[in-house]
């Protein structure tokens, strides 16, 4: 019981400390003429913790978030007790609903694209719910506020904070230092080069004086750096990519907050450019998540395919069977890994169905032809290593989407004892 209580309060303390620390960092990034913090990564920390924590630990995570949000409302937002509690309720409720939506498909579906879609849905839901509750809080507590600006700032900053911070937490959930099996140096170097180009282009486009450097086209250059950040994210995988996206996005947001970049060119109020650059970053972050999900899904499918191929080939070799696939149109043959061990060096010369038929004993040609056209199992003899070897070939037609035979798959078994006897003779 003591161990369970210690773990609960330890989680509460960790989440509360993380929330306040990241909240202070977020507030230092940008200022705006709104009560809502213009950049808000703290919600992303709580959201990410809820994604990776077991359901039984959600109470501890939410308690820690509520405690920290109440402290933040009192110390940073200068709200009274009632206002701080309402601020905490708005924050925790919106994050809990969004994280529940993001996790609702995890146990039922492991498809990476679906999971990315639910994650984005959860992030957007958190932003919308939080903005609605938070803007009402500001209107009640501080009459005369610009409701639209508060709502827009809360929704954007919260959603972006989740899209940037939560993937980092999720990616490093099971992280362990490994000596080998990680990213190769060539892949790391390519990602580093892409990220370096992003930094150079991003600093040029989002730095101070962009309007003086580029003139009237300055407001159209925002898209230039992001493809390089996206490329670096893809090359570095889920972990490195999520960190690259976080660092790169914060760089652009920070430069915009300092008065640079194309979004400052037509700013209606102080801090509007920061909200706009976050909406811009959110689009690229969602695109990165989708591409990363597609990449991870493909990588997982290839790994599964290789594993099944390995098991299949080993099973065939242990059974003394070789596999082959014949193209029904060209007659090209693709032999499995065990063919060389079963058929000997001649396997390298059997690149087409005609090469195989040429080695069949003349008297057995009708049998082989019948088996080929009927997709049946038949036994006949072939010339291998200067000897006539009895084989058993099982063929099956593989039909395409329109019913035509596209491939003929076969399993070949050789009478090994007979082969050894004839070769000794």
BAGULO-329385 format. One record per residue (C-alpha): residue number from 1; x, y, z; residue in three letters; chain. Coordinates in steps of 0.02 Angstrom, whole numbers, always signed. Layout:
<rs>
R   resi     east    north       up   resn   chain
R    NUM        X        Y        Z    ALA       A
...
</rs>
This chain:
<rs>
R   resi     east    north       up   resn   chain
R      1       +0       +0       +0    UNK       A
R      2     +143     +119      +45    UNK       A
R      3     +228      +83     -121    UNK       A
R      4      +68     +123     -216    UNK       A
R      5      +44     +286     -122    UNK       A
R      6     +225     +335     -148    UNK       A
R      7     +208     +304     -335    UNK       A
R      8      +47     +404     -343    UNK       A
R      9     +117     +557     -255    UNK       A
R     10     +280     +541     -350    UNK       A
R     11     +184     +549     -514    UNK       A
R     12      +83     +698     -451    UNK       A
R     13     +242     +791     -404    UNK       A
R     14     +330     +749     -568    UNK       A
R     15     +184     +807     -676    UNK       A
R     16     +159     +966     -574    UNK       A
R     17     +343    +1012     -582    UNK       A
R     18     +352     +975     -769    UNK       A
R     19     +195    +1078     -802    UNK       A
R     20     +260    +1231     -709    UNK       A
R     21     +435    +1219     -784    UNK       A
R     22     +374    +1201     -963    UNK       A
R     23     +241    +1334     -931    UNK       A
R     24     +375    +1458     -878    UNK       A
R     25     +475    +1415    -1034    UNK       A
R     26     +321    +1438    -1143    UNK       A
R     27     +283    +1608    -1070    UNK       A
R     28     +463    +1664    -1097    UNK       A
R     29     +451    +1624    -1283    UNK       A
R     30     +322    +1757    -1329    UNK       A
R     31     +210    +1895    -1264    UNK       A
R     32      +40    +1946    -1326    UNK       A
R     33      -97    +2068    -1280    UNK       A
R     34     -203    +1924    -1218    UNK       A
R     35     -224    +1845    -1048    UNK       A
R     36     -196    +1675    -1128    UNK       A
R     37      -13    +1628    -1146    UNK       A
R     38      +32    +1641    -1330    UNK       A
R     39     +138    +1481    -1332    UNK       A
R     40      +81    +1338    -1220    UNK       A
R     41     +183    +1178    -1213    UNK       A
R     42     +126    +1129    -1039    UNK       A
R     43      -36    +1055    -1106    UNK       A
R     44      +70     +949    -1223    UNK       A
R     45     +169     +880    -1076    UNK       A
R     46      +11     +825     -985    UNK       A
R     47      -66     +758    -1147    UNK       A
R     48      +91     +658    -1183    UNK       A
R     49      +96     +588    -1007    UNK       A
R     50      -85     +531    -1023    UNK       A
R     51      -42     +446    -1188    UNK       A
R     52      +98     +340    -1116    UNK       A
R     53      +32     +311     -940    UNK       A
R     54      -74     +158     -900    UNK       A
R     55     -257     +198     -870    UNK       A
R     56     -235     +165     -683    UNK       A
R     57     -110     +310     -673    UNK       A
R     58     -222     +438     -754    UNK       A
R     59     -287     +497     -586    UNK       A
R     60     -111     +540     -528    UNK       A
R     61      -69     +629     -692    UNK       A
R     62     -229     +731     -689    UNK       A
R     63     -208     +775     -504    UNK       A
R     64      -32     +837     -539    UNK       A
R     65      -93     +938     -688    UNK       A
R     66     -238    +1013     -588    UNK       A
R     67     -123    +1061     -444    UNK       A
R     68       +2    +1143     -560    UNK       A
R     69     -133    +1232     -662    UNK       A
R     70     -209    +1304     -502    UNK       A
R     71      -38    +1365     -446    UNK       A
R     72       -8    +1438     -619    UNK       A
R     73     -176    +1527     -616    UNK       A
R     74     -135    +1607     -449    UNK       A
R     75      +49    +1649     -476    UNK       A
R     76      +59    +1686     -662    UNK       A
R     77     -117    +1738     -710    UNK       A
R     78     -155    +1831     -546    UNK       A
R     79     -323    +1746     -526    UNK       A
R     80     -411    +1725     -361    UNK       A
R     81     -446    +1556     -283    UNK       A
R     82     -607    +1530     -379    UNK       A
R     83     -530    +1588     -542    UNK       A
R     84     -377    +1476     -518    UNK       A
R     85     -487    +1325     -485    UNK       A
R     86     -591    +1362     -640    UNK       A
R     87     -432    +1385     -742    UNK       A
R     88     -369    +1216     -682    UNK       A
R     89     -537    +1135     -719    UNK       A
R     90     -538    +1203     -897    UNK       A
R     91     -359    +1146     -928    UNK       A
R     92     -376     +971     -854    UNK       A
R     93     -548     +936     -928    UNK       A
R     94     -497     +983    -1104    UNK       A
R     95     -334     +884    -1097    UNK       A
R     96     -419     +731    -1022    UNK       A
R     97     -553     +728    -1157    UNK       A
R     98     -426     +752    -1296    UNK       A
R     99     -307     +619    -1229    UNK       A
R    100     -453     +497    -1209    UNK       A
R    101     -499     +525    -1392    UNK       A
R    102     -318     +500    -1445    UNK       A
R    103     -306     +335    -1349    UNK       A
R    104     -478     +270    -1392    UNK       A
R    105     -415     +177    -1546    UNK       A
R    106     -247     +115    -1479    UNK       A
R    107     -309      -46    -1399    UNK       A
R    108     -421      -90    -1549    UNK       A
R    109     -312      -40    -1697    UNK       A
R    110     -124      -37    -1715    UNK       A
R    111     -125      +45    -1887    UNK       A
R    112       -3     +191    -1874    UNK       A
R    113     -103     +307    -1987    UNK       A
R    114     -262     +280    -1887    UNK       A
R    115     -170     +313    -1725    UNK       A
R    116      -95     +473    -1796    UNK       A
R    117     -268     +528    -1850    UNK       A
R    118     -341     +499    -1677    UNK       A
R    119     -193     +592    -1600    UNK       A
R    120     -225     +744    -1710    UNK       A
R    121     -411     +733    -1670    UNK       A
R    122     -372     +731    -1485    UNK       A
R    123     -254     +880    -1500    UNK       A
R    124     -383     +983    -1594    UNK       A
R    125     -522     +934    -1474    UNK       A
R    126     -415     +988    -1326    UNK       A
R    127     -382    +1156    -1406    UNK       A
R    128     -564    +1188    -1451    UNK       A
R    129     -637    +1133    -1284    UNK       A
R    130     -504    +1225    -1184    UNK       A
R    131     -525    +1383    -1288    UNK       A
R    132     -713    +1384    -1261    UNK       A
R    133     -699    +1357    -1073    UNK       A
R    134     -550    +1473    -1054    UNK       A
R    135     -624    +1617    -1152    UNK       A
R    136     -781    +1607    -1046    UNK       A
R    137     -670    +1611     -891    UNK       A
R    138     -584    +1769     -950    UNK       A
R    139     -750    +1850     -997    UNK       A
R    140     -819    +1813     -824    UNK       A
R    141     -663    +1862     -729    UNK       A
R    142     -607    +2009     -834    UNK       A
R    143     -753    +2091     -927    UNK       A
R    144     -711    +2186    -1085    UNK       A
R    145     -583    +2065    -1153    UNK       A
R    146     -566    +2030    -1339    UNK       A
R    147     -658    +1864    -1338    UNK       A
R    148     -608    +1812    -1513    UNK       A
R    149     -424    +1846    -1483    UNK       A
R    150     -425    +1749    -1318    UNK       A
R    151     -517    +1601    -1395    UNK       A
R    152     -402    +1596    -1547    UNK       A
R    153     -244    +1609    -1443    UNK       A
R    154     -297    +1472    -1320    UNK       A
R    155     -352    +1352    -1458    UNK       A
R    156     -197    +1378    -1564    UNK       A
R    157      -66    +1378    -1426    UNK       A
R    158     -139    +1223    -1342    UNK       A
R    159     -157    +1121    -1502    UNK       A
R    160      +18    +1166    -1560    UNK       A
R    161      +91    +1129    -1389    UNK       A
R    162      +15     +954    -1398    UNK       A
R    163      +70     +924    -1577    UNK       A
R    164     +249     +971    -1533    UNK       A
R    165     +276     +907    -1356    UNK       A
R    166     +169     +749    -1344    UNK       A
R    167     +254     +656    -1490    UNK       A
R    168     +423     +678    -1404    UNK       A
R    169     +357     +599    -1244    UNK       A
R    170     +272     +458    -1338    UNK       A
R    171     +426     +423    -1445    UNK       A
R    172     +542     +410    -1294    UNK       A
R    173     +423     +305    -1190    UNK       A
R    174     +527     +144    -1206    UNK       A
R    175     +693     +227    -1245    UNK       A
R    176     +850     +132    -1196    UNK       A
R    177    +1029     +167    -1245    UNK       A
R    178    +1091      +37    -1369    UNK       A
R    179    +1265       -2    -1432    UNK       A
R    180    +1206      -55    -1604    UNK       A
R    181    +1053      -73    -1712    UNK       A
R    182    +1012     +112    -1715    UNK       A
R    183    +1021     +243    -1851    UNK       A
R    184    +1167     +229    -1971    UNK       A
R    185    +1291     +372    -1989    UNK       A
R    186    +1241     +403    -2170    UNK       A
R    187    +1058     +423    -2121    UNK       A
R    188    +1103     +532    -1972    UNK       A
R    189    +1217     +640    -2079    UNK       A
R    190    +1084     +665    -2211    UNK       A
R    191     +958     +717    -2078    UNK       A
R    192    +1085     +834    -1999    UNK       A
R    193    +1120     +915    -2168    UNK       A
R    194     +932     +939    -2199    UNK       A
R    195     +909    +1014    -2025    UNK       A
R    196    +1058    +1131    -2051    UNK       A
R    197     +982    +1194    -2214    UNK       A
R    198     +817    +1219    -2122    UNK       A
R    199     +903    +1325    -1989    UNK       A
R    200     +992    +1432    -2119    UNK       A
R    201     +838    +1460    -2225    UNK       A
R    202     +725    +1480    -2073    UNK       A
R    203     +838    +1610    -1995    UNK       A
R    204     +845    +1705    -2159    UNK       A
R    205     +657    +1703    -2189    UNK       A
R    206     +598    +1723    -2007    UNK       A
R    207     +736    +1838    -1945    UNK       A
R    208     +727    +2025    -1917    UNK       A
R    209     +719    +2138    -2069    UNK       A
R    210     +640    +2011    -2185    UNK       A
R    211     +534    +2145    -2268    UNK       A
R    212     +688    +2251    -2303    UNK       A
R    213     +782    +2102    -2377    UNK       A
R    214     +645    +2028    -2484    UNK       A
R    215     +526    +2172    -2513    UNK       A
R    216     +346    +2137    -2561    UNK       A
R    217     +373    +1949    -2578    UNK       A
R    218     +423    +1933    -2394    UNK       A
R    219     +249    +1879    -2340    UNK       A
R    220     +251    +1734    -2464    UNK       A
R    221     +414    +1652    -2408    UNK       A
R    222     +351    +1562    -2252    UNK       A
R    223     +344    +1394    -2341    UNK       A
R    224     +529    +1391    -2389    UNK       A
R    225     +612    +1317    -2232    UNK       A
R    226     +482    +1187    -2182    UNK       A
R    227     +514    +1054    -2317    UNK       A
R    228     +692    +1038    -2251    UNK       A
R    229     +628    +1016    -2072    UNK       A
R    230     +505     +886    -2135    UNK       A
R    231     +645     +795    -2226    UNK       A
R    232     +755     +794    -2070    UNK       A
R    233     +608     +729    -1968    UNK       A
R    234     +579     +586    -2090    UNK       A
R    235     +763     +539    -2098    UNK       A
R    236     +785     +536    -1910    UNK       A
R    237     +633     +428    -1873    UNK       A
R    238     +504     +444    -1736    UNK       A
R    239     +621     +496    -1594    UNK       A
R    240     +742     +608    -1685    UNK       A
R    241     +605     +674    -1797    UNK       A
R    242     +492     +727    -1652    UNK       A
R    243     +638     +819    -1570    UNK       A
R    244     +684     +902    -1735    UNK       A
R    245     +505     +960    -1761    UNK       A
R    246     +495    +1028    -1583    UNK       A
R    247     +660    +1122    -1592    UNK       A
R    248     +629    +1185    -1768    UNK       A
R    249     +454    +1246    -1729    UNK       A
R    250     +511    +1335    -1571    UNK       A
R    251     +649    +1420    -1671    UNK       A
R    252     +523    +1491    -1795    UNK       A
R    253     +402    +1541    -1656    UNK       A
R    254     +543    +1624    -1558    UNK       A
R    255     +604    +1722    -1710    UNK       A
R    256     +426    +1778    -1745    UNK       A
R    257     +401    +1830    -1564    UNK       A
R    258     +560    +1934    -1577    UNK       A
R    259     +482    +2033    -1719    UNK       A
R    260     +546    +1941    -1871    UNK       A
R    261     +471    +1837    -2008    UNK       A
R    262     +333    +1856    -2137    UNK       A
R    263     +189    +1849    -2013    UNK       A
R    264     +240    +2013    -1931    UNK       A
R    265     +221    +2108    -2095    UNK       A
R    266      +32    +2128    -2071    UNK       A
R    267       +2    +2108    -1883    UNK       A
R    268     -164    +2175    -1822    UNK       A
R    269     -119    +2169    -1636    UNK       A
R    270      +36    +2130    -1534    UNK       A
R    271      +57    +1941    -1528    UNK       A
R    272      -54    +1901    -1677    UNK       A
R    273      +97    +1848    -1779    UNK       A
R    274     +141    +1719    -1645    UNK       A
R    275      -33    +1645    -1657    UNK       A
R    276      -21    +1641    -1846    UNK       A
R    277     +151    +1558    -1849    UNK       A
R    278      +85    +1425    -1729    UNK       A
R    279      -60    +1387    -1845    UNK       A
R    280      +68    +1375    -1985    UNK       A
R    281     +177    +1259    -1881    UNK       A
R    282      +26    +1153    -1834    UNK       A
R    283       -9    +1112    -2017    UNK       A
R    284     +170    +1054    -2044    UNK       A
R    285     +171     +957    -1880    UNK       A
R    286      +14     +862    -1932    UNK       A
R    287      +91     +826    -2102    UNK       A
R    288     +248     +762    -2017    UNK       A
R    289     +144     +649    -1904    UNK       A
R    290      +52     +577    -2054    UNK       A
R    291     +211     +545    -2153    UNK       A
R    292     +295     +472    -2000    UNK       A
R    293     +147     +357    -1973    UNK       A
R    294     +154     +300    -2154    UNK       A
R    295     +341     +271    -2140    UNK       A
R    296     +328     +176    -1976    UNK       A
R    297     +184      +72    -2044    UNK       A
R    298     +285      +27    -2198    UNK       A
R    299     +439      -13    -2093    UNK       A
R    300     +336     -124    -1977    UNK       A
R    301     +255     -213    -2125    UNK       A
R    302     +426     -246    -2203    UNK       A
R    303     +493     -312    -2039    UNK       A
R    304     +344     -430    -2021    UNK       A
R    305     +363     -486    -2202    UNK       A
R    306     +547     -523    -2177    UNK       A
R    307     +510     -620    -2018    UNK       A
R    308     +377     -725    -2103    UNK       A
R    309     +490     -753    -2254    UNK       A
R    310     +629     -811    -2140    UNK       A
R    311     +515     -934    -2051    UNK       A
R    312     +441     -995    -2217    UNK       A
R    313     +612    -1024    -2297    UNK       A
R    314     +680    -1114    -2144    UNK       A
R    315     +526    -1226    -2135    UNK       A
R    316     +544    -1272    -2319    UNK       A
R    317     +730    -1309    -2300    UNK       A
R    318     +698    -1417    -2147    UNK       A
R    319     +567    -1513    -2247    UNK       A
R    320     +679    -1536    -2399    UNK       A
R    321     +567    -1427    -2508    UNK       A
R    322     +611    -1282    -2624    UNK       A
R    323     +491    -1145    -2678    UNK       A
R    324     +478    -1063    -2849    UNK       A
R    325     +369     -933    -2932    UNK       A
R    326     +345     -931    -3122    UNK       A
R    327     +280     -777    -3212    UNK       A
R    328     +133     -840    -3314    UNK       A
R    329     +169     -717    -3456    UNK       A
R    330     +359     -710    -3470    UNK       A
R    331     +398     -878    -3392    UNK       A
R    332     +531     -800    -3279    UNK       A
R    333     +570     -906    -3126    UNK       A
R    334     +607     -844    -2951    UNK       A
R    335     +677     -982    -2841    UNK       A
R    336     +678     -980    -2652    UNK       A
R    337     +834     -978    -2546    UNK       A
R    338     +834    -1167    -2522    UNK       A
R    339     +838    -1208    -2709    UNK       A
R    340    +1028    -1209    -2723    UNK       A
R    341    +1046    -1331    -2579    UNK       A
R    342     +913    -1446    -2652    UNK       A
R    343     +953    -1439    -2837    UNK       A
R    344    +1139    -1405    -2833    UNK       A
R    345    +1234    -1278    -2941    UNK       A
R    346    +1112    -1303    -3085    UNK       A
R    347     +984    -1197    -2991    UNK       A
R    348    +1075    -1040    -3052    UNK       A
R    349    +1038    -1090    -3233    UNK       A
R    350     +851    -1114    -3208    UNK       A
R    351     +797     -934    -3238    UNK       A
R    352     +644     -976    -3342    UNK       A
R    353     +512    -1110    -3352    UNK       A
R    354     +588    -1163    -3519    UNK       A
R    355     +754    -1198    -3432    UNK       A
R    356     +664    -1310    -3308    UNK       A
R    357     +567    -1402    -3443    UNK       A
R    358     +727    -1429    -3542    UNK       A
R    359     +797    -1535    -3400    UNK       A
R    360     +644    -1646    -3387    UNK       A
R    361     +669    -1820    -3458    UNK       A
R    362     +590    -1826    -3632    UNK       A
R    363     +473    -1967    -3583    UNK       A
R    364     +403    -1863    -3438    UNK       A
R    365     +367    -1705    -3540    UNK       A
R    366     +181    -1744    -3559    UNK       A
R    367     +165    -1765    -3369    UNK       A
R    368     +253    -1599    -3336    UNK       A
R    369     +148    -1508    -3467    UNK       A
R    370      -12    -1577    -3392    UNK       A
R    371      +41    -1522    -3218    UNK       A
R    372      +85    -1348    -3282    UNK       A
R    373      -83    -1317    -3366    UNK       A
R    374     -190    -1402    -3234    UNK       A
R    375      -98    -1336    -3081    UNK       A
R    376      -84    -1511    -3011    UNK       A
R    377      +41    -1617    -2913    UNK       A
R    378     +144    -1736    -3019    UNK       A
R    379     +305    -1835    -3013    UNK       A
R    380     +433    -1846    -3151    UNK       A
R    381     +621    -1852    -3176    UNK       A
R    382     +743    -1712    -3218    UNK       A
R    383     +928    -1709    -3261    UNK       A
R    384    +1030    -1635    -3118    UNK       A
R    385    +1217    -1658    -3097    UNK       A
R    386    +1224    -1786    -3237    UNK       A
R    387    +1093    -1897    -3156    UNK       A
R    388     +908    -1925    -3181    UNK       A
R    389     +826    -1868    -3021    UNK       A
R    390     +644    -1904    -2973    UNK       A
R    391     +553    -1748    -2913    UNK       A
R    392     +379    -1704    -2855    UNK       A
R    393     +313    -1534    -2912    UNK       A
R    394     +158    -1454    -2838    UNK       A
R    395      +92    -1305    -2938    UNK       A
R    396      -45    -1179    -2900    UNK       A
R    397     -107    -1035    -3007    UNK       A
R    398     -110     -859    -2933    UNK       A
R    399     -251     -756    -3009    UNK       A
R    400     -247     -568    -3029    UNK       A
R    401     -388     -445    -2989    UNK       A
R    402     -473     -479    -3157    UNK       A
R    403     -463     -668    -3147    UNK       A
R    404     -315     -696    -3262    UNK       A
R    405     -172     -807    -3204    UNK       A
R    406      -25     -695    -3164    UNK       A
R    407      +92     -815    -3075    UNK       A
R    408     +113    -1000    -3047    UNK       A
R    409     +182    -1044    -2876    UNK       A
R    410     +266    -1211    -2850    UNK       A
R    411     +341    -1321    -2714    UNK       A
R    412     +475    -1445    -2767    UNK       A
R    413     +529    -1599    -2673    UNK       A
R    414     +676    -1707    -2727    UNK       A
R    415     +701    -1890    -2679    UNK       A
R    416     +862    -1853    -2588    UNK       A
R    417     +909    -2035    -2555    UNK       A
R    418     +885    -2074    -2739    UNK       A
R    419     +993    -1926    -2788    UNK       A
R    420    +1134    -1980    -2674    UNK       A
R    421    +1125    -2159    -2737    UNK       A
R    422    +1128    -2110    -2922    UNK       A
R    423    +1269    -1985    -2898    UNK       A
R    424    +1375    -2115    -2806    UNK       A
R    425    +1344    -2233    -2952    UNK       A
</rs>
